[in-house]
Amino acid sequence: MEIELEIGLKKAIEWIGQRRRDDPTTGLAALVDEASRRFDLNPIQADFLFRHLAQS
């Protein structure tokens, strides 16, 4: 189960990276929200994802 969670998070990071390259004007919050639904992330993962990407 833990591996599946990590795979979803990794796929979400890759997906957001691609979307940001395609359209840099899209807001990070909107991308994290969509990625959370698309890759079935839990709220803790979504929060981590947002904070991690906001720092980079």
Secondary structure, DSSP 8 states (H G I E B T S, - for coil): -HHHHHHHHHHHHHHHHHHHHH-TTS-HHHHHHHHHHHTT--HHHHHHHHHHHHH-
